[in-house]
Amino acid sequence: MVPCYNEVANVSASYAEIVEEFSDVDLEIIYVDDGSSDGTLDIIRDLAEQDPRVDFMSFTRNFGFEAAFSAGYRYAAAPWVLHVDADQQFPAAEARVLIGEAERGYDAVFGVRTNRQDPMLRRWGTAVFHHLAQRVLKVEIPRGATAFRLVRTDLARRVVDLELGTPYFMATVPRLTGRYTTALVGHRARARGESKVGFRFLASHAVELFVGFTRRLPGVAAGLALGTAALCGLLAVAAASGLIGGAAVSAALFVVLAVLTAVLAVGVRYLVSVGSGQPRPRQFYIRETSLRDRVDPADLLLDEWPTAPQPRRAEVAS
């Protein structure tokens, strides 16, 4: 399963690497085009026409990384799903390491980079993220796990079909099974195209995890609110008794305001999480697919493939 978003420079090369490495395997390759605008879908269509092992889905718009691989997991037909990103940063040959671990009886095996070839900021950000998640907030996720993974299709589909308000695959798997592990795999620098993983993506992903998979954060926020309330009471008594001056009271009030603002931010984010559990559009909508007989009609936006939109003609003034 290969999720793609504007990977026109990598799709053909990733396909060639996959079929070469797994020439001895009864293989289905599912490309999930996450609303690309650069010709990625055209190349995928060509591959599907040339190779009966290739299938694809194309979204009606860009729904994001989680939606893209979720669609692939939901409609995979084989008993195992190997998640390989189109950027080729994980060599296809490293999947043999994951397969070896899976043969020991695990339901999911997550690749962990041994020599990560990413910018320093991303490496540090990931380290801080995993430390906060596992050590501070006690969220159970496979340490160092990446999207390069081999998962039993039944398990992957079960995770997707939960339709959580804050979906996070690596944190959901440990809630369903203890038979998961990690394996050290090689990693290489991106050779073509631009990475889609920036600060905004990483921050959003972290917030989804911290809000949806731990109760420690609201507990800390509630404790801060109660402590701040007690401090305010003491300040009021001290000021009324003349024990502290106006400048000290003002400084303390600014501190109190900062704490309460932080608590309010956490509370608002949890309200957003609760609201996301209410009726809402589906995680993704498919505009075009070679798996029409397999796909749930509810995931299709239209019954017939639309033609490409025509460019607007300039209006002529009368």
BATORTI-265768 format. One record per residue (C-alpha): residue number from 1; residue in one letter; x, y, z. Coordinates in steps of 0.25 Angstrom, whole numbers. Layout:
! residues N
<site rovo="NUM" gufi="a" x="X" y="Y" z="Z"/>
...
//
This chain:
! residues 318
<site rovo="1" gufi="m" x="0" y="0" z="0"/>
<site rovo="2" gufi="v" x="6" y="13" z="-5"/>
<site rovo="3" gufi="p" x="0" y="26" z="-1"/>
<site rovo="4" gufi="c" x="4" y="38" z="-10"/>
<site rovo="5" gufi="y" x="2" y="53" z="-10"/>
<site rovo="6" gufi="n" x="9" y="60" z="-21"/>
<site rovo="7" gufi="e" x="20" y="50" z="-23"/>
<site rovo="8" gufi="v" x="20" y="50" z="-39"/>
<site rovo="9" gufi="a" x="36" y="49" z="-38"/>
<site rovo="10" gufi="n" x="35" y="37" z="-29"/>
<site rovo="11" gufi="v" x="24" y="28" z="-33"/>
<site rovo="12" gufi="s" x="30" y="20" z="-45"/>
<site rovo="13" gufi="a" x="43" y="18" z="-37"/>
<site rovo="14" gufi="s" x="36" y="13" z="-25"/>
<site rovo="15" gufi="y" x="28" y="4" z="-33"/>
<site rovo="16" gufi="a" x="40" y="-2" z="-40"/>
<site rovo="17" gufi="e" x="47" y="-4" z="-27"/>
<site rovo="18" gufi="i" x="35" y="-11" z="-21"/>
<site rovo="19" gufi="v" x="33" y="-21" z="-32"/>
<site rovo="20" gufi="e" x="48" y="-24" z="-33"/>
<site rovo="21" gufi="e" x="49" y="-27" z="-19"/>
<site rovo="22" gufi="f" x="36" y="-35" z="-18"/>
<site rovo="23" gufi="s" x="37" y="-43" z="-31"/>
<site rovo="24" gufi="d" x="35" y="-56" z="-23"/>
<site rovo="25" gufi="v" x="22" y="-51" z="-16"/>
<site rovo="26" gufi="d" x="7" y="-52" z="-20"/>
<site rovo="27" gufi="l" x="6" y="-37" z="-19"/>
<site rovo="28" gufi="e" x="-5" y="-26" z="-20"/>
<site rovo="29" gufi="i" x="0" y="-12" z="-20"/>
<site rovo="30" gufi="i" x="-10" y="-1" z="-16"/>
<site rovo="31" gufi="y" x="-7" y="13" z="-19"/>
<site rovo="32" gufi="v" x="-15" y="24" z="-11"/>
<site rovo="33" gufi="d" x="-15" y="37" z="-18"/>
<site rovo="34" gufi="d" x="-18" y="48" z="-7"/>
<site rovo="35" gufi="g" x="-23" y="58" z="-17"/>
<site rovo="36" gufi="s" x="-10" y="61" z="-24"/>
<site rovo="37" gufi="s" x="-9" y="72" z="-34"/>
<site rovo="38" gufi="d" x="4" y="69" z="-41"/>
<site rovo="39" gufi="g" x="1" y="58" z="-50"/>
<site rovo="40" gufi="t" x="3" y="47" z="-40"/>
<site rovo="41" gufi="l" x="-10" y="40" z="-43"/>
<site rovo="42" gufi="d" x="-7" y="40" z="-58"/>
<site rovo="43" gufi="i" x="5" y="31" z="-55"/>
<site rovo="44" gufi="i" x="-2" y="22" z="-46"/>
<site rovo="45" gufi="r" x="-13" y="20" z="-56"/>
<site rovo="46" gufi="d" x="-3" y="16" z="-66"/>
<site rovo="47" gufi="l" x="3" y="6" z="-56"/>
<site rovo="48" gufi="a" x="-10" y="0" z="-54"/>
<site rovo="49" gufi="e" x="-13" y="-2" z="-69"/>
<site rovo="50" gufi="q" x="1" y="-8" z="-71"/>
<site rovo="51" gufi="d" x="1" y="-17" z="-58"/>
<site rovo="52" gufi="p" x="-11" y="-25" z="-53"/>
<site rovo="53" gufi="r" x="-5" y="-25" z="-39"/>
<site rovo="54" gufi="v" x="-6" y="-10" z="-38"/>
<site rovo="55" gufi="d" x="-19" y="-4" z="-33"/>
<site rovo="56" gufi="f" x="-22" y="10" z="-28"/>
<site rovo="57" gufi="m" x="-31" y="20" z="-22"/>
<site rovo="58" gufi="s" x="-32" y="35" z="-24"/>
<site rovo="59" gufi="f" x="-38" y="45" z="-14"/>
<site rovo="60" gufi="t" x="-47" y="56" z="-17"/>
<site rovo="61" gufi="r" x="-37" y="66" z="-10"/>
<site rovo="62" gufi="n" x="-25" y="65" z="-1"/>
<site rovo="63" gufi="f" x="-30" y="58" z="12"/>
<site rovo="64" gufi="g" x="-17" y="56" z="19"/>
<site rovo="65" gufi="f" x="-7" y="45" z="22"/>
<site rovo="66" gufi="e" x="-16" y="38" z="32"/>
<site rovo="67" gufi="a" x="-28" y="37" z="22"/>
<site rovo="68" gufi="a" x="-19" y="32" z="11"/>
<site rovo="69" gufi="f" x="-13" y="20" z="18"/>
<site rovo="70" gufi="s" x="-26" y="17" z="24"/>
<site rovo="71" gufi="a" x="-33" y="16" z="11"/>
<site rovo="72" gufi="g" x="-22" y="6" z="7"/>
<site rovo="73" gufi="y" x="-23" y="-2" z="19"/>
<site rovo="74" gufi="r" x="-38" y="-3" z="18"/>
<site rovo="75" gufi="y" x="-38" y="-8" z="4"/>
<site rovo="76" gufi="a" x="-26" y="-17" z="4"/>
<site rovo="77" gufi="a" x="-30" y="-32" z="0"/>
<site rovo="78" gufi="a" x="-17" y="-39" z="4"/>
<site rovo="79" gufi="p" x="-15" y="-44" z="19"/>
<site rovo="80" gufi="w" x="-4" y="-35" z="21"/>
<site rovo="81" gufi="v" x="-2" y="-20" z="18"/>
<site rovo="82" gufi="l" x="12" y="-14" z="16"/>
<site rovo="83" gufi="h" x="12" y="1" z="17"/>
<site rovo="84" gufi="v" x="22" y="7" z="8"/>
<site rovo="85" gufi="d" x="23" y="22" z="5"/>
<site rovo="86" gufi="a" x="25" y="27" z="-9"/>
<site rovo="87" gufi="d" x="37" y="35" z="-5"/>
<site rovo="88" gufi="q" x="46" y="23" z="-5"/>
<site rovo="89" gufi="q" x="53" y="27" z="8"/>
<site rovo="90" gufi="f" x="51" y="13" z="13"/>
<site rovo="91" gufi="p" x="57" y="3" z="3"/>
<site rovo="92" gufi="a" x="47" y="-8" z="-1"/>
<site rovo="93" gufi="a" x="57" y="-18" z="3"/>
<site rovo="94" gufi="e" x="56" y="-14" z="17"/>
<site rovo="95" gufi="a" x="42" y="-20" z="17"/>
<site rovo="96" gufi="r" x="49" y="-34" z="18"/>
<site rovo="97" gufi="v" x="53" y="-30" z="32"/>
<site rovo="98" gufi="l" x="39" y="-27" z="36"/>
<site rovo="99" gufi="i" x="34" y="-40" z="30"/>
<site rovo="100" gufi="g" x="44" y="-48" z="38"/>
<site rovo="101" gufi="e" x="39" y="-42" z="51"/>
<site rovo="102" gufi="a" x="24" y="-44" z="47"/>
<site rovo="103" gufi="e" x="27" y="-59" z="44"/>
<site rovo="104" gufi="r" x="30" y="-60" z="59"/>
<site rovo="105" gufi="g" x="15" y="-58" z="62"/>
<site rovo="106" gufi="y" x="13" y="-43" z="63"/>
<site rovo="107" gufi="d" x="1" y="-36" z="58"/>
<site rovo="108" gufi="a" x="8" y="-23" z="54"/>
<site rovo="109" gufi="v" x="23" y="-19" z="52"/>
<site rovo="110" gufi="f" x="28" y="-5" z="52"/>
<site rovo="111" gufi="g" x="41" y="-1" z="45"/>
<site rovo="112" gufi="v" x="50" y="8" z="53"/>
<site rovo="113" gufi="r" x="61" y="16" z="46"/>
<site rovo="114" gufi="t" x="75" y="12" z="49"/>
<site rovo="115" gufi="n" x="82" y="24" z="42"/>
<site rovo="116" gufi="r" x="71" y="34" z="40"/>
<site rovo="117" gufi="q" x="74" y="43" z="27"/>
<site rovo="118" gufi="d" x="65" y="55" z="31"/>
<site rovo="119" gufi="p" x="68" y="69" z="35"/>
<site rovo="120" gufi="m" x="73" y="71" z="49"/>
<site rovo="121" gufi="l" x="60" y="79" z="53"/>
<site rovo="122" gufi="r" x="51" y="67" z="49"/>
<site rovo="123" gufi="r" x="60" y="57" z="57"/>
<site rovo="124" gufi="w" x="60" y="66" z="69"/>
<site rovo="125" gufi="g" x="45" y="68" z="68"/>
<site rovo="126" gufi="t" x="42" y="53" z="67"/>
<site rovo="127" gufi="a" x="51" y="51" z="79"/>
<site rovo="128" gufi="v" x="44" y="61" z="88"/>
<site rovo="129" gufi="f" x="30" y="56" z="83"/>
<site rovo="130" gufi="h" x="33" y="42" z="87"/>
<site rovo="131" gufi="h" x="39" y="46" z="100"/>
<site rovo="132" gufi="l" x="26" y="54" z="104"/>
<site rovo="133" gufi="a" x="17" y="43" z="99"/>
<site rovo="134" gufi="q" x="23" y="31" z="106"/>
<site rovo="135" gufi="r" x="30" y="37" z="118"/>
<site rovo="136" gufi="v" x="22" y="49" z="122"/>
<site rovo="137" gufi="l" x="8" y="46" z="117"/>
<site rovo="138" gufi="k" x="9" y="30" z="118"/>
<site rovo="139" gufi="v" x="3" y="28" z="104"/>
<site rovo="140" gufi="e" x="7" y="14" z="99"/>
<site rovo="141" gufi="i" x="13" y="15" z="85"/>
<site rovo="142" gufi="p" x="24" y="6" z="79"/>
<site rovo="143" gufi="r" x="37" y="14" z="82"/>
<site rovo="144" gufi="g" x="43" y="20" z="70"/>
<site rovo="145" gufi="a" x="32" y="14" z="61"/>
<site rovo="146" gufi="t" x="30" y="19" z="47"/>
<site rovo="147" gufi="a" x="19" y="18" z="36"/>
<site rovo="148" gufi="f" x="28" y="7" z="30"/>
<site rovo="149" gufi="r" x="21" y="-5" z="35"/>
<site rovo="150" gufi="l" x="15" y="-18" z="33"/>
<site rovo="151" gufi="v" x="1" y="-21" z="39"/>
<site rovo="152" gufi="r" x="-9" y="-32" z="38"/>
<site rovo="153" gufi="t" x="-20" y="-27" z="29"/>
<site rovo="154" gufi="d" x="-31" y="-31" z="39"/>
<site rovo="155" gufi="l" x="-24" y="-23" z="50"/>
<site rovo="156" gufi="a" x="-22" y="-11" z="41"/>
<site rovo="157" gufi="r" x="-36" y="-11" z="36"/>
<site rovo="158" gufi="r" x="-41" y="-12" z="50"/>
<site rovo="159" gufi="v" x="-33" y="1" z="54"/>
<site rovo="160" gufi="v" x="-38" y="9" z="42"/>
<site rovo="161" gufi="d" x="-53" y="4" z="44"/>
<site rovo="162" gufi="l" x="-53" y="10" z="59"/>
<site rovo="163" gufi="e" x="-54" y="23" z="52"/>
<site rovo="164" gufi="l" x="-48" y="30" z="64"/>
<site rovo="165" gufi="g" x="-50" y="45" z="66"/>
<site rovo="166" gufi="t" x="-35" y="46" z="68"/>
<site rovo="167" gufi="p" x="-29" y="35" z="59"/>
<site rovo="168" gufi="y" x="-15" y="31" z="62"/>
<site rovo="169" gufi="f" x="-11" y="17" z="57"/>
<site rovo="170" gufi="m" x="2" y="15" z="65"/>
<site rovo="171" gufi="a" x="-5" y="18" z="78"/>
<site rovo="172" gufi="t" x="-18" y="10" z="74"/>
<site rovo="173" gufi="v" x="-11" y="-3" z="71"/>
<site rovo="174" gufi="p" x="-6" y="-5" z="85"/>
<site rovo="175" gufi="r" x="-20" y="-3" z="90"/>
<site rovo="176" gufi="l" x="-25" y="-15" z="82"/>
<site rovo="177" gufi="t" x="-13" y="-25" z="83"/>
<site rovo="178" gufi="g" x="0" y="-27" z="91"/>
<site rovo="179" gufi="r" x="6" y="-35" z="79"/>
<site rovo="180" gufi="y" x="13" y="-24" z="73"/>
<site rovo="181" gufi="t" x="28" y="-21" z="72"/>
<site rovo="182" gufi="t" x="38" y="-12" z="65"/>
<site rovo="183" gufi="a" x="50" y="-15" z="56"/>
<site rovo="184" gufi="l" x="62" y="-7" z="52"/>
<site rovo="185" gufi="v" x="62" y="-4" z="37"/>
<site rovo="186" gufi="g" x="71" y="5" z="28"/>
<site rovo="187" gufi="h" x="67" y="19" z="24"/>
<site rovo="188" gufi="r" x="72" y="28" z="12"/>
<site rovo="189" gufi="a" x="71" y="42" z="9"/>
<site rovo="190" gufi="r" x="60" y="47" z="-1"/>
<site rovo="191" gufi="a" x="65" y="47" z="-15"/>
<site rovo="192" gufi="r" x="54" y="54" z="-22"/>
<site rovo="193" gufi="g" x="42" y="63" z="-19"/>
<site rovo="194" gufi="e" x="39" y="71" z="-6"/>
<site rovo="195" gufi="s" x="35" y="65" z="7"/>
<site rovo="196" gufi="k" x="21" y="68" z="11"/>
<site rovo="197" gufi="v" x="24" y="67" z="26"/>
<site rovo="198" gufi="g" x="26" y="80" z="32"/>
<site rovo="199" gufi="f" x="25" y="87" z="46"/>
<site rovo="200" gufi="r" x="10" y="89" z="44"/>
<site rovo="201" gufi="f" x="8" y="74" z="41"/>
<site rovo="202" gufi="l" x="16" y="69" z="53"/>
<site rovo="203" gufi="a" x="10" y="79" z="62"/>
<site rovo="204" gufi="s" x="-4" y="75" z="58"/>
<site rovo="205" gufi="h" x="-1" y="60" z="59"/>
<site rovo="206" gufi="a" x="5" y="62" z="73"/>
<site rovo="207" gufi="v" x="-7" y="70" z="78"/>
<site rovo="208" gufi="e" x="-16" y="59" z="72"/>
<site rovo="209" gufi="l" x="-8" y="48" z="80"/>
<site rovo="210" gufi="f" x="-7" y="56" z="93"/>
<site rovo="211" gufi="v" x="-22" y="60" z="93"/>
<site rovo="212" gufi="g" x="-28" y="47" z="88"/>
<site rovo="213" gufi="f" x="-20" y="36" z="95"/>
<site rovo="214" gufi="t" x="-17" y="41" z="110"/>
<site rovo="215" gufi="r" x="-25" y="47" z="121"/>
<site rovo="216" gufi="r" x="-12" y="52" z="128"/>
<site rovo="217" gufi="l" x="-13" y="66" z="120"/>
<site rovo="218" gufi="p" x="-27" y="70" z="125"/>
<site rovo="219" gufi="g" x="-23" y="65" z="139"/>
<site rovo="220" gufi="v" x="-11" y="74" z="139"/>
<site rovo="221" gufi="a" x="-20" y="85" z="134"/>
<site rovo="222" gufi="a" x="-30" y="83" z="145"/>
<site rovo="223" gufi="g" x="-19" y="83" z="155"/>
<site rovo="224" gufi="l" x="-13" y="96" z="150"/>
<site rovo="225" gufi="a" x="-27" y="103" z="150"/>
<site rovo="226" gufi="l" x="-29" y="99" z="165"/>
<site rovo="227" gufi="g" x="-16" y="103" z="169"/>
<site rovo="228" gufi="t" x="-17" y="116" z="162"/>
<site rovo="229" gufi="a" x="-31" y="118" z="169"/>
<site rovo="230" gufi="a" x="-24" y="116" z="182"/>
<site rovo="231" gufi="l" x="-13" y="126" z="179"/>
<site rovo="232" gufi="c" x="-23" y="136" z="175"/>
<site rovo="233" gufi="g" x="-30" y="135" z="188"/>
<site rovo="234" gufi="l" x="-17" y="136" z="196"/>
<site rovo="235" gufi="l" x="-13" y="149" z="188"/>
<site rovo="236" gufi="a" x="-27" y="155" z="191"/>
<site rovo="237" gufi="v" x="-25" y="152" z="206"/>
<site rovo="238" gufi="a" x="-11" y="158" z="206"/>
<site rovo="239" gufi="a" x="-14" y="170" z="198"/>
<site rovo="240" gufi="a" x="-26" y="173" z="207"/>
<site rovo="241" gufi="s" x="-17" y="171" z="219"/>
<site rovo="242" gufi="g" x="-7" y="181" z="214"/>
<site rovo="243" gufi="l" x="4" y="169" z="213"/>
<site rovo="244" gufi="i" x="7" y="172" z="199"/>
<site rovo="245" gufi="g" x="7" y="184" z="190"/>
<site rovo="246" gufi="g" x="0" y="187" z="177"/>
<site rovo="247" gufi="a" x="12" y="184" z="168"/>
<site rovo="248" gufi="a" x="14" y="170" z="174"/>
<site rovo="249" gufi="v" x="-1" y="168" z="172"/>
<site rovo="250" gufi="s" x="-1" y="172" z="158"/>
<site rovo="251" gufi="a" x="11" y="163" z="155"/>
<site rovo="252" gufi="a" x="4" y="151" z="161"/>
<site rovo="253" gufi="l" x="-9" y="154" z="154"/>
<site rovo="254" gufi="f" x="-1" y="153" z="140"/>
<site rovo="255" gufi="v" x="4" y="140" z="144"/>
<site rovo="256" gufi="v" x="-9" y="135" z="148"/>
<site rovo="257" gufi="l" x="-15" y="140" z="135"/>
<site rovo="258" gufi="a" x="-4" y="133" z="127"/>
<site rovo="259" gufi="v" x="-7" y="120" z="135"/>
<site rovo="260" gufi="l" x="-22" y="121" z="133"/>
<site rovo="261" gufi="t" x="-20" y="124" z="118"/>
<site rovo="262" gufi="a" x="-12" y="111" z="116"/>
<site rovo="263" gufi="v" x="-23" y="103" z="124"/>
<site rovo="264" gufi="l" x="-34" y="109" z="115"/>
<site rovo="265" gufi="a" x="-26" y="105" z="102"/>
<site rovo="266" gufi="v" x="-25" y="91" z="107"/>
<site rovo="267" gufi="g" x="-40" y="91" z="110"/>
<site rovo="268" gufi="v" x="-44" y="97" z="97"/>
<site rovo="269" gufi="r" x="-36" y="86" z="90"/>
<site rovo="270" gufi="y" x="-43" y="75" z="97"/>
<site rovo="271" gufi="l" x="-56" y="81" z="94"/>
<site rovo="272" gufi="v" x="-52" y="81" z="79"/>
<site rovo="273" gufi="s" x="-48" y="66" z="81"/>
<site rovo="274" gufi="v" x="-62" y="63" z="87"/>
<site rovo="275" gufi="g" x="-68" y="71" z="75"/>
<site rovo="276" gufi="s" x="-61" y="62" z="65"/>
<site rovo="277" gufi="g" x="-68" y="50" z="71"/>
<site rovo="278" gufi="q" x="-81" y="56" z="66"/>
<site rovo="279" gufi="p" x="-87" y="53" z="52"/>
<site rovo="280" gufi="r" x="-77" y="58" z="41"/>
<site rovo="281" gufi="p" x="-73" y="55" z="27"/>
<site rovo="282" gufi="r" x="-65" y="42" z="25"/>
<site rovo="283" gufi="q" x="-50" y="42" z="27"/>
<site rovo="284" gufi="f" x="-49" y="42" z="11"/>
<site rovo="285" gufi="y" x="-56" y="42" z="-1"/>
<site rovo="286" gufi="i" x="-52" y="34" z="-14"/>
<site rovo="287" gufi="r" x="-54" y="41" z="-28"/>
<site rovo="288" gufi="e" x="-47" y="30" z="-36"/>
<site rovo="289" gufi="t" x="-43" y="15" z="-33"/>
<site rovo="290" gufi="s" x="-40" y="2" z="-40"/>
<site rovo="291" gufi="l" x="-46" y="-5" z="-28"/>
<site rovo="292" gufi="r" x="-60" y="-1" z="-31"/>
<site rovo="293" gufi="d" x="-66" y="-14" z="-28"/>
<site rovo="294" gufi="r" x="-58" y="-14" z="-14"/>
<site rovo="295" gufi="v" x="-61" y="0" z="-9"/>
<site rovo="296" gufi="d" x="-72" y="3" z="0"/>
<site rovo="297" gufi="p" x="-82" y="12" z="-8"/>
<site rovo="298" gufi="a" x="-82" y="22" z="5"/>
<site rovo="299" gufi="d" x="-67" y="25" z="2"/>
<site rovo="300" gufi="l" x="-71" y="29" z="-13"/>
<site rovo="301" gufi="l" x="-75" y="44" z="-14"/>
<site rovo="302" gufi="l" x="-81" y="41" z="-28"/>
<site rovo="303" gufi="d" x="-87" y="30" z="-36"/>
<site rovo="304" gufi="e" x="-80" y="33" z="-49"/>
<site rovo="305" gufi="w" x="-66" y="38" z="-51"/>
<site rovo="306" gufi="p" x="-67" y="53" z="-55"/>
<site rovo="307" gufi="t" x="-59" y="59" z="-66"/>
<site rovo="308" gufi="a" x="-48" y="69" z="-63"/>
<site rovo="309" gufi="p" x="-52" y="83" z="-60"/>
<site rovo="310" gufi="q" x="-50" y="92" z="-72"/>
<site rovo="311" gufi="p" x="-43" y="105" z="-70"/>
<site rovo="312" gufi="r" x="-52" y="117" z="-69"/>
<site rovo="313" gufi="r" x="-53" y="126" z="-81"/>
<site rovo="314" gufi="a" x="-51" y="141" z="-79"/>
<site rovo="315" gufi="e" x="-65" y="148" z="-79"/>
<site rovo="316" gufi="v" x="-66" y="158" z="-91"/>
<site rovo="317" gufi="a" x="-73" y="171" z="-86"/>
<site rovo="318" gufi="s" x="-85" y="174" z="-94"/>
//
